[in-house]
Amino acid sequence: MNPEFDPNEDPIFDPENEHAAGVASEEWWLTAFNRFLVWARLRVMDSGVAQVFDSTGSTLIYESDDIARAALMDAEFRSLDGMDDDDAESFGILLEDMRPPEGEDDDELVPQMTRKLPEPN
């Protein structure tokens, strides 16, 4: 990690804070674990810092989106944007059924961050 980087000094997205960094991009990532579909949300802030919101409701902060993506890939997550029908089939569901969680805030997302997958035929 860059010794000059301090995640506590980087403004985290907070709509109530006029000095907070805005969200430059957002991606959804997923993996299958013990017949559960598990989601993670990657947000890249205007500052370049990346945040990964995980299925436990924690937000992990990374110096850059490349580092965050590498951490997600190390944990065997895949980007939803890069998935095709064959990838979805490996999870045992249809691509169109892979819809990321939706909610007004992160608290509403947490219960949707894991989903039981159907039993294989």
C-alpha positions as CSV (number, residue, x, y, z in Angstrom):
1,M,0.0,0.0,0.0
2,N,1.2,3.5,-0.7
3,P,2.5,5.0,2.6
4,E,0.9,8.3,1.7
5,F,-2.5,6.8,1.4
6,D,-4.7,7.0,4.5
7,P,-8.2,5.7,4.1
8,N,-9.3,7.6,7.2
9,E,-8.3,10.9,5.5
10,D,-10.2,10.1,2.2
11,P,-13.7,11.5,2.3
12,I,-16.2,8.5,2.1
13,F,-19.4,9.0,0.1
14,D,-21.8,10.7,2.4
15,P,-24.7,12.6,0.8
16,E,-24.9,14.8,4.0
17,N,-21.2,15.8,3.7
18,E,-20.6,18.5,1.2
19,H,-16.9,17.6,1.2
20,A,-17.4,13.9,0.6
21,A,-16.2,12.3,-2.6
22,G,-18.8,11.3,-5.2
23,V,-19.2,7.9,-6.7
24,A,-17.5,7.8,-10.1
25,S,-18.7,4.2,-10.9
26,E,-20.4,1.2,-9.4
27,E,-20.1,-2.5,-10.3
28,W,-21.6,-5.6,-8.9
29,W,-19.6,-8.8,-8.3
30,L,-20.8,-12.2,-7.3
31,T,-19.6,-15.7,-6.3
32,A,-21.2,-19.0,-5.3
33,F,-20.4,-20.5,-2.0
34,N,-22.1,-23.5,-0.4
35,R,-25.0,-23.2,-2.8
36,F,-25.5,-19.5,-2.1
37,L,-25.1,-16.6,-4.5
38,V,-23.0,-14.0,-2.7
39,W,-22.9,-10.4,-3.9
40,A,-20.4,-7.6,-3.4
41,R,-20.6,-4.0,-4.7
42,L,-17.6,-2.2,-5.9
43,R,-17.7,1.6,-5.9
44,V,-15.0,3.8,-7.3
45,M,-15.0,7.3,-5.8
46,D,-14.1,10.5,-7.6
47,S,-10.9,10.5,-5.6
48,G,-9.9,7.1,-7.1
49,V,-10.3,5.2,-3.8
50,A,-12.4,2.1,-4.1
51,Q,-15.0,0.7,-1.6
52,V,-16.2,-2.9,-1.6
53,F,-19.5,-3.4,0.3
54,D,-19.7,-7.1,1.2
55,S,-22.4,-9.5,2.2
56,T,-21.9,-8.9,5.9
57,G,-22.6,-5.2,5.6
58,S,-19.0,-4.1,5.9
59,T,-17.3,-1.6,3.6
60,L,-13.7,-2.4,2.8
61,I,-11.6,0.5,1.5
62,Y,-8.9,0.1,-1.1
63,E,-6.3,2.5,-2.5
64,S,-7.5,2.0,-6.1
65,D,-10.1,0.1,-8.1
66,D,-7.4,-2.2,-9.5
67,I,-6.5,-3.3,-5.9
68,A,-10.1,-3.8,-5.1
69,R,-10.8,-5.8,-8.2
70,A,-7.7,-8.0,-7.5
71,A,-9.0,-8.6,-3.9
72,L,-12.4,-9.6,-5.3
73,M,-10.9,-11.9,-7.9
74,D,-8.6,-13.5,-5.2
75,A,-11.9,-14.3,-3.3
76,E,-13.2,-15.9,-6.5
77,F,-15.8,-13.2,-7.2
78,R,-16.7,-12.4,-10.8
79,S,-17.9,-9.2,-12.3
80,L,-21.6,-9.3,-13.2
81,D,-20.8,-7.1,-16.3
82,G,-18.5,-9.7,-17.7
83,M,-20.8,-12.7,-17.2
84,D,-22.5,-14.5,-20.0
85,D,-25.1,-17.4,-20.2
86,D,-22.4,-20.0,-19.7
87,D,-21.1,-18.3,-16.6
88,A,-24.6,-18.0,-15.2
89,E,-25.2,-21.7,-16.0
90,S,-22.1,-22.6,-13.9
91,F,-24.0,-21.0,-11.0
92,G,-27.1,-23.0,-11.8
93,I,-29.3,-20.0,-12.7
94,L,-30.1,-18.0,-15.8
95,L,-28.2,-14.8,-16.5
96,E,-31.4,-12.7,-16.5
97,D,-32.1,-14.0,-12.9
98,M,-28.8,-12.5,-11.7
99,R,-30.1,-9.2,-10.5
100,P,-28.0,-7.3,-7.9
101,P,-29.6,-6.2,-4.7
102,E,-31.6,-3.0,-4.7
103,G,-32.4,-0.6,-1.9
104,E,-32.5,3.0,-0.7
105,D,-29.5,2.4,1.5
106,D,-26.9,-0.2,2.4
107,D,-29.0,-1.5,5.3
108,E,-31.7,-2.5,2.8
109,L,-29.1,-4.3,0.7
110,V,-27.6,-6.5,3.4
111,P,-30.4,-9.1,3.6
112,Q,-30.3,-9.4,-0.3
113,M,-26.5,-9.9,-0.5
114,T,-26.9,-13.6,-0.2
115,R,-29.4,-15.9,-2.0
116,K,-29.9,-19.6,-1.9
117,L,-29.2,-21.2,-5.3
118,P,-31.4,-24.0,-6.6
119,E,-30.3,-27.5,-6.1
120,P,-28.5,-28.9,-9.2
121,N,-30.6,-31.3,-11.4
